[in-house]
């Protein structure tokens, strides 16, 4: 079911059991993301879902699997390590 603003919600992308919490996440429900990157749904749809682990029924971002893989490879190489974010 898509919400009125036409943003995909997490249940549009995969059932609850197919979402994976970041391995860097604490288990005390801190600030985390979850993805469908390793799920069968992601491989069937060609999309990878990304959501806030605290808003499981909320909106989710959907990325083409090749774009998400390229992002992950960029992070692993450390190419974004010098990016500074001011809060």
Secondary structure, 3 states (H helix, E strand, C coil): CCCCCCCCEHHHHCCHHHCEECCCCCCCCCCCEEECCCCHHHHHHCEEEEEECCCCCCECEEEEHHHHHHHHHHHHHCCCCCCCCCC
